Amino acid sequence: MNIIEFIQHFPNEESCESYLKAYREKTGIYCKTCKSSPKQYWFSGKKFFECSQCRRRTSLKAGTVMES
């Protein structure tokens, strides 16, 4: 995907965030602390997932090129 296609597919930040969230939920979120894929809770205000076992927080953009 080039930059033109990216902008057409994701016209705003919200569309990109929605895609990332859906993709991560579909593929599963691996917790780096407890080394498992337990249930993750979503916190929309801060845009992160929290592990139900160890409570580690993982940002929506963690592990992507957009990680800051």
C-alpha positions as CSV (number, residue, x, y, z in Angstrom):
1,M,0.0,0.0,0.0
2,N,1.4,3.4,-1.0
3,I,0.7,6.7,0.8
4,I,-2.1,7.6,-1.6
5,E,-3.9,4.3,-1.1
6,F,-3.3,4.6,2.7
7,I,-4.9,8.1,2.8
8,Q,-7.9,6.9,0.7
9,H,-8.4,3.9,3.0
10,F,-7.9,5.8,6.2
11,P,-9.2,9.4,5.6
12,N,-8.9,10.3,9.3
13,E,-7.2,9.1,12.5
14,E,-10.4,7.5,13.9
15,S,-10.8,5.2,10.9
16,C,-7.2,4.0,11.3
17,E,-7.7,3.4,15.1
18,S,-10.9,1.5,14.4
19,Y,-9.1,-0.7,11.9
20,L,-6.2,-1.3,14.3
21,K,-8.5,-2.2,17.2
22,A,-10.6,-4.6,15.2
23,Y,-7.4,-6.3,13.7
24,R,-5.8,-6.7,17.1
25,E,-8.9,-8.1,18.7
26,K,-9.3,-10.5,15.8
27,T,-5.7,-11.8,15.8
28,G,-5.4,-11.7,19.6
29,I,-3.3,-9.6,21.8
30,Y,-0.2,-11.1,23.4
31,C,0.8,-9.9,26.8
32,K,4.5,-9.3,27.0
33,T,4.5,-9.5,30.8
34,C,2.6,-12.7,31.6
35,K,3.5,-14.3,28.2
36,S,-0.1,-15.3,27.3
37,S,-3.1,-14.1,25.4
38,P,-5.7,-13.7,28.1
39,K,-8.8,-11.6,27.8
40,Q,-7.9,-8.0,27.2
41,Y,-10.0,-5.1,28.3
42,W,-10.3,-2.0,26.0
43,F,-10.1,1.5,27.5
44,S,-11.4,3.9,24.8
45,G,-10.6,7.1,26.5
46,K,-6.8,6.4,26.6
47,K,-6.8,3.9,23.7
48,F,-5.1,1.0,25.3
49,F,-5.8,-2.7,26.1
50,E,-5.3,-4.0,29.6
51,C,-4.4,-7.7,30.4
52,S,-7.0,-9.3,32.6
53,Q,-4.4,-11.4,34.4
54,C,-1.4,-9.0,35.1
55,R,-3.0,-5.7,34.3
56,R,-0.2,-4.7,31.8
57,R,-1.4,-1.9,29.5
58,T,-0.7,-2.1,25.8
59,S,-1.3,0.9,23.6
60,L,-3.3,0.5,20.4
61,K,-0.2,1.6,18.4
62,A,2.3,-0.6,20.2
63,G,4.3,-2.8,17.9
64,T,3.3,-0.8,14.8
65,V,5.2,1.8,12.8
66,M,3.0,4.4,14.4
67,E,4.3,3.6,17.9
68,S,5.5,6.7,19.7
